[in-house]
Amino acid sequence: MSFASLKSQRQSKASRSYVTYPDNFQESHSTTIPKVIHSNDSDTSTPSNDSGTVYYDIPENIEVRVSAISGRGLWAKDPIKAGSVIISLRPHSFALASRCLDSHCSSCAAASISGLLRCTGCRTVWYCNATCQTNDWSLHRLECSALRKWAKSAPSRDLSVPSDAVRCLGRILWQKRKEGFDSSWSKEIDALQSHRHSLQPRVVENSTHLAHSLIRYLGLSSPGDLSEFGILSAGDLTDLISRFVTNTFALTSPSLTPVGVSVSPLVALFNHSCDPGAVIVFPRSSRNPAEEPKMQVIALRDISPNEEILTSYIDTTLPRSLRQDALKETYDFTCQCELCDDNNKLDPRESIWCPKSCGGMCPAPSDESKTYQCAKCGAVVATPGLIMDELRIGQEALAKATSIQDTDHEKALQLTTNVIPRLVSVGLAPSCHPLLALIGLHKSLLLFSLSADITQELLDETIRTAAKHYMGLSAILCDGHPVRAVALAELGKLLAVDEPRPVTSPPANIAFPPSGPPRLKAAYETLVRARRELTIGFGRNNEGGELGRNIRETVVSLEKELGVWTQGIHNTLQDLLNSRK
C-alpha cells in the first residue's frame, strides 16, 4: 500500500464531539443533542404522548418514553445485539463545512473520487453528477441566490461563504415553508427542545450573532420579515436558534472526520451517558447516493428490553471534570451517569503508573496536600506537585498545539514532540489526559509530515505513535467503539505502507515496528482485528461501512501478498533440499 492511498482517506483534523463555537462563528463542527439528565431506572419511565409529535422513522423495536429524571428518551422494547443498526435515516437537514464545499457533494456528502461538478450559478457548491444536482435543486435554487448575494456583500474573500450553521438553518426554514408549518416534517423540527431561558452567556452571544447572520443570508432587512417562515416574534427566532444549537450533530466522514453539521429530531431524542450503549455514525452504508448521507445509531453492546438507549454528547476520553464542564456549558446539566457518579473508581483517564513499577496504577494527583497510592501495591506517589506541574504544562501545550496545527505545523509538531516525553517521564499512562490527546494530535501531525517526505524513520515513528494512541484508547473505550476501531484501522494501514528502506538488522532496543515480511504479517493481523471492531461500531449489516469494506479489500490484497511470500519461502526450501540429494 502506498502512503498516498492512506493519506487520501484521512484528514489530519481531530474530531470534536461537542459544540465549541469560535468567536467569529465561521465554522461549527459540533455534535449536539438535547440537554437532559439520564436515568437507568426503567420503572420510572412511561410512554410519551405529551407533544402529539409522530416520528415516522422510529423502528418498531424502540419507543419514546418520558422519565421523571431525564424527560423524553428512547427505550428498547426488544433485545438489541451489539453491532445492530438501531436507527437508519437521512437527516432532516445538513450543510457541509465551508472547507469541504469543493471536496464533497452538497447533495449526498460523498468525498470526491473522480472529480465534482460545480454549480454554475453560485460557484460555491459542487455535486457528484447531474443526478445529485437534480436531487438537491428544490432547495439549492433558493440557496444559490442567497449564496450569490452573500458573496457580493462580503467584506473579504475569507467571509464570502456563510458558515455551515447559517446555511443549514436556511435550508431548514426553506424546507419548513415548502412542507407547510403543520406538516409532520415541520412539527418534528418544532418539537426539538429549546433551552433559551437557561443558555450560558457565551452561547447567548454566539446565538445572537447567528440570528443576525441568518437574517442577512435570507435577504431580509429585519427579524419581522421572518413571518413568511412562521417566525412571528423574537422569542420564536430565539427558540429556532436554541433548538439548532442544542440539537445539531456533526456530519462526519466514514472515518469520523467532521465535514459539516446535520439535524435529526428523532436521533436528538437519545439521552446522554459518558458510558453510552450506542453511537451515532455516518458509515455510508447505502449503494444509492440519493439515500446519503445516512445517519445511523449503532448499538455498542447488547441492550436489554426496557433499557434506555443512551449516546454520548461529548468526547468521552476526557476526564470527569472536563466532561462535566463541557456538558454544563453547552447543555446546562450535570451528568449523573455511572462513570461520573463513582468518584472512588480508578479512572484510566486520570491515572499514572505505580512509582514502584508493580504494574498497578495510581490516581493522577490533583491536590498537593493529599496522599496518592497505587491501587495494587499501595506505593505512595512521592512527588504529586511535580506531576501536577507537568499535567498543567501538558494541558497548555495541547491547547496551543491544537490552535496552531493548521497555521504552523512545524511549531505544533515541536510542541507535541517535546511535551509527550515529559508526561511519560512522570508516569502518565497512555490513557491519561492530556497525554492521550497529545499522542493523537502528534499522530495527526506526523501523518501530515509523511505526505511531504516519507522516510523509514518517520514512518516507523508514526507507526509507534499510532500504536500508543490505540493502546490509550483501548483502556477507555469498549471493544468496537468507532473511535477505537478507526485508530486500529489507521495503525494497520500504516503497517501496510511500503517501506522506503526496510531494516535488515533493527536495533536491539527497538522491537516495534518489525520490518520486511514480519511487518506485512503484523499489518494483516491488525487489519483483521480492525475489521472486526468496525463491524460493531459501524454496523454488522453494513460490513463496517465504507471504511470496513475498504479494510476488507486491503486484507484480501495482503493475504495474496503474504501467500506469494510464503510460497517463495517454500520453493526456496524445496530447491535447497533438492540440491542436497
N, C-alpha and C positions, 0 to 999 in steps of 0.2 A: 504494500500500500504506500502511495506517495504522500508526503505531507500536504501537498496541495489539496488532495481529496479530503484529508482530515480537516484542514482549515476551512474549506468551503462549507462544511456542515456545522461550523461553530463560530459564534461571535464572542468576543472577549468580555463583553459587559456582564457582570454578575446580575442574577435576577433578585429583585426585591419583591417581597410578597405583601407589602402594606403601603398605604398611601403616604408619600412624602412629597408634597408639592413644593417645588422650588419657588423662590420669591417672585420670579417673573412668569411662573406658571406656563412656561413654553412646552414642557413635556410632563406627562404623568404616566408612569409605568406601575400602576397600582393594582393590588388585589384587595378589594374592599367589600365587606359583607356587613349586614345589619349588626349593630352592636347589641348583644344580649348576653346574659349570664346563663350558661347551660346547666342542665340538670341531668343526672344519670338515673333519676328515680322515675321509672315508667309509671308508677302508680299515681303520680301527681298530674299526669297528662290526660287531656280529653280531646276528642276530635274537634277540629276547628270549624266553626260556622259563623265567626264574628263579622267577616267582611263581605261575604257573599261573592268573593272573587273565585272564579273557576280556573284552575290551572290545567289546561287541556293536555299538556305534555307529561303530566305526572303518571308514572307507571303504576300498575295495579298492586305491586308488592310493597309500596310505601304510601304513607298518608300524612297529611298536615294535621298536627295536633297542637294544643296550647298547654303549656306548663305554667304553673303558678310562679315558678322561678325564672324560666327562660323565655316565656312568651311563645310565639309561634315557632314551630320547628318541624322537621321531617323525621318520621319514625318508620322503622321496618315492620312490616306486617308478617313477612315470611323470612326464613333464614337466607342470608346473603353470604356467598363464599368470597374469600379474598380473590382479587383479580376480576370480580364481576363488574360489569358496567351497570351502575345504579340508574343513572340518567344520561341520556344522549340527545342533544338538541342543538339547533343553531341559535346563537344569542339573538335577543330582540334587536340589538343594535351593536355595532362595533366600529372602531376607527383605527387606522394604522397610525403609529407614531410617525412624526414628521420625517425622521431619519430613515424610515422604512418605506416611504411612499414610492420611491423609484426602484425598490428592490423586491417588493411584494405586490401581489394583485389586490386591488382595492375591493374586489368582489368576493374572492374565495380565500384571500390572505395567504396564498401559496407563495413561497420564495421562488424567485426567477431561476429557471434552469436553462432555457434556450432563448431568453430574451422576452421582454414585455412590450406591449403596445401602449403608447402614451395617448391620453385624451387630447385631441387637437384643440379643444375649447379652452380649458383651464391650464393645460400643460403642466398639471400638478400630479394627477393620479395616473396609475398605469394598470393595465389588465393583461391577463394571460393571452386572451384572444377575443374575437368579436362576440363569442358566446357569453363570456364573463362580463363584457361591457354591456351587452343587452340585458343580462340579468340584473345589473346594477343601475340601469338607466332611469328607472322610475324615481329613484332618489337622487342620482347624480345629476340629473338635468337641473334640479334645484341647487344642489351643491356646487355644480360647475359655475353657475353665475355668481354665487356667493364667494367662491374662491377667487374669481377674477376681480371682483370689486374689492375684496380684502387686500389682494396683492397690489392693486392700483393705489390704494391709500396707505400702504405700509410705509413707515418711516425709513426702513432699511431692508436690504435683501434678506438679512437674517430673520426678519419678522414678517416675511412675505407669505407665510403659511400659518394659519391659526393652529393652536395645539390640538392634539388628539381629543382632549376633553371637550373643547369647543365644537369641534367637528362632529363628535359623537352626539352631543346634546342637540345640535342642529338636526341631525338625522332622526333623533327621537321625536322632536317636535313636528318635523315634516311628516313622519310616519303616523303620528297621532292624528294629525289633520286629515291625512289620506284615509286612515282606517275609520275615523269617526271617534269622537270623545266618549261615546257609550259602547264602543266595541270592546270585546274581551281583551284585545291587544293593549288598548289604552288603559283599561281597568287594572290589568296586571302591573303596568308601569305605575299607576296612581296608588296601588296597594303597597308599593315599596315603603319601608319605614323611613320617616323623616325625623331628624333629631335637631331641628333648627333652634329649639329652645335650650339645648344643652351643649351647643357647639363650643369648642375651645376657641379662645380669641384668635389664634393664628389661623384656624380653619375658617373662622368668620371672615377674616381679612381676605384670604385666598378665594373664598366663595363669592365675595363681593366683586373681586376682580374678574372672576369667571363670568358672573352675571353681566357685567358691563361688556366683556368681550363677546358674549353670546348675542347681545342686542346688536352690537356693531356687525357681527358676522351675518345676522339675519337681514341686515339692511334696514333696521328700524331706527327711528330717531329718539324713542323713549320707551320705558317699560310699559307704558299704556298701550303701545301698539301691539303688545303680545296677546291681545284679546283674540286675535284670529287663531291662536294656538291653544285657546282655552285657559290662558293665564290672565285672570281678571284683577289681581291685586299683587302688591309687593309680597304678601305672605305666600301667595301661590308660587311666585318666582323663587322665593327663598326655599320653599318646600321642594321644588324641582331640583335646585342645585344641591340641597341637602340629601335628597334621595340618590342623586347621581354620585356624589362624593362618598356616601356611605355604602353604596351597593355596586360599586364598579369592580370588575375583575380584570386582572392582567390578561391580555390576549398574548399567548406565548407560542413559540415555535415548537415542533416536536421534541426539541432538546431543551425546552424550558427557557429559552431566551425571550425576554419581553419584546413584543413587536407592536403593541398597541393596547387599547382598552376595549372592554365589552360590558354589556349589561344583560343579565338574565334574571327576571323576577323570581322564577321558580328556584333556580340554584341559589339565589340570595336568601332563601328561607332556611338554609342549613345554618345551625348554630355553631359556636366556636369551641374548640378544645385545643390546648397545646400538645395533646397526645391524641390526634384525630384518628378516627376509624376509616376515613375516606379522604380522597384528594381530588382536586379539580384540575384537569389537564385538557390540552388540545392535541390529541395524538395523530390527527389527520388519518382517520381510520376509513373514511369513505372513498370509494372509487369514483364517486360522482362529484365533481367540483362544485356543482350547484348546492350541495348539502354542506359545504365547508364555508367558514371554519366551524367545525363541530365541537362543541363543548361537552365534555363527559365527566361525570363524577364516578370514580372508581373506588371500590372497597379495598382498603389496605390490609384488612384482616377479616376473619369471619365475624359477621354481625348477626346477633340473635333476634328472634321476633320480639316486638315491643321494646327494642333498644333504640334510643335516639341516635341518628346518624349525624356525626359531627365532623366538620372540616376545620382547618386552621386558617385564621385570617392573617397570620404573621409568620415571620421566619422563626421556626421552632428550634433552630440551632442556637439561638440567643439564650443567655442565662435568664433566670426568672425576673430579675429586676428590670432588665431591658425589654423583655416581653410585656411586662405589666405597663411600663411607660408607653410603649407603642400602642397598646390597646386603649389605654386611657386617653392618649392624645387624639387618636383617630376615631375611636368608637365610644369613648367615655364610659367604660365599665371596667371593673376589676375581675379578672378571671379567677374562678374558683374550681378549675379542673383539678384532677388528682395530681398532676405534675406540679401545679402551682401551690396546692394546698399542703403538700407534705414537705415541710421545711427541714425535717430531720433526715431525709433521704439524701445520700451522697449523689450529687448530680454530675455526670461526666462533663457537662458544660462549664462547671466551676470546680474543677479538680486538678490536683497536682500529684505527681508520683511520690511514693513514700521516700523520705530522705534517707532511709536505711536500705533502699533498693530491694525491699522484700517482695515487690510485685503488686503491693496494695496501693491504695490511693488515699489522699487526704483532701479535705475541703480547701479550696483556694482561699488564702487569708483575705479578709475584708475589714478586719478590725485589729489593730496592733496590740490591743490590750487583752485579746482573747488567746486561748491556747488551742492549737490545731494539731490533731493527732491522726495517724494512719488508721484507717478503719480495719486493717488486717492485723498489724503487729503492735499498734499503739505508740509507735515512734512519734516524738513531738517535733513539729516544724520549728527549727531554731531561729530562722530569720524571716518572720512574717512581714516586717517592714520593708525589707529588700524586695520581696516578692510583690508586695503591693505597689512599690515604685515601678517595677518592671511591667506590671499589669497596666498601670496608668500610661507608661510610655508606649506600650503596645496599642492601647486604645487610641491614643493621639496619632500614632503612626498609621493606623488603619484608616482613620478619618481623613488624614492628609493624603495618603496614597490613593484612596478611593476617589477623592475630589479631583486629583490631577492625572488620573490614569489615561484619560483621553487627550489631555493637552501637553503633558510632559511625561511620556512613557518612561524615559531613562531615569528620571528622578524618582518616580513611583517604584520602579524596579529596585533602585538603590535602597530605598526605604525598607521595602519588604526583605531584601537580601540581608540588610544589617540588623533588623529588629528580630526576625524569626529566631536566629541563634541565641539571642539574649533571653528570649522567653523559654526556649528549650533548656538553656543552661540553669535556670532556676526551677526546673522540674515540671513545667506545664505539660499536661497530657495533650496529645494531638486534638482531642475533642474540646479542649478548654477554650473559652472565649477570652481574648481576641485572637489566640493563636490559630484556631481553625479557620477563621475568616481571613487572616493574613496569608495562610497557606493557600487557600482557594484563590485569593487575589494574585498571589505570587505565581500560581499555575497559569492564570489567565495572561499575565504579563509575559511569562516565558513562552507561551504559545504564540503570542504576537511577535516576539523576537525570532522564533523559529521560522516564521513566514518570510523574514528578511534574510536570514543567514543561518541555514541549518548545518550544524556541526555535530560530531559524535558526542562531544562533551555537553553541549547544550541540550541535545535530545535526551541524553541519559539523565541530566539534572531535571528536565521536565518530567520524565517518567517517574523519577524518585519523588518529586513533589506531588504528582498525581496520585501515587500510591499512598503517601502520607495523608493527603486530603480524603481519600476514600476510607482510610483507616479511622480518621477522626469522625467522619460522618457515620460510619458503621456502629460506633459506640453510642450514637444518639438516635439515629433513625432506624425504623424497623426494616426488616428484610422486604425488599420490593418497593420501598418508598421511591418515587420517581427521581428525586434529587440524588439519592444514593445510587440508583440504577444508572443514571446518566453519567455520574462520576466514574463508575466502574467501566462503563462503555468507553469513556474517554481514555481511561488507562489502557484498556485493551487495544484501542485504535492506535495509541501512541506506541505500544509494544510492537504493533504490526507495521509501523513505518519502516521503510527500507533504511538500513544503517548506512550512513555516509562512509564510515571507516570501522568495520567490525573489529572488535578487540579479541585477539587470539589468546592473550595471557592477561586477564584482568588482574589488577592489584589485589593482594590477599585481603585487604581491609574493605574492599567493595564487592559485595556478593550480589548486589542488585543494581540495575537490571542485568540479566545474563546477556550474552552475545551469541550471534550466529543462530544455528538451529534451536538451541535451548530457548532463545528469546522468542522464536517463532512458535514454539510449543506453549510458552507462557502466554503469548498473545491469544492463541487458540483457546486455552483453558479459561482465561479471563473473560473473553468474549462469550463463551458458552454460559458462564455464570451470569454475565451481564444480561444476556438474552432472557434467562430465566427470571431475573429480577424485573426486567422491562415488561414481561408478560403479566406481572402482577400490577405494577404501578401504572401501566398504560392500557391494561385490559387484556385478558386471555383471548377473548374472541377477536380482538384487534391484532393478535400476534405481536403485542408490544408496540403497536402503532407504526408510523413510518420509520422511526428510529429502530425499532425491533426488527422490522423487515430488512432494513439496511444491514444490521448486525448479522442477521441470518445469512445474507449473501456473502458477507466478509468471512464468516465462519466456514461456509462451503468452499470458498476460494482458498482459505488456509488449510483446510482438510486436503485439498488437492496438492497444495504445495508441500505439505508435510508427507503426503503419500509418495510424491516424487522423490523427496529426500530419503525416506525410509527405503524405497525401492533401490535407490542408488547405493545406499549402505549395504543392502542385501546383495546386490550384484557385485560390489567390490569384494565382500567377504567370500562370495562364491568363486570369484575369479582367483582369489588368493588360495582357497582350498584346492581348486583345480590345478594351480601351478605347482603345488607340492606333491601331487600324485605322480 
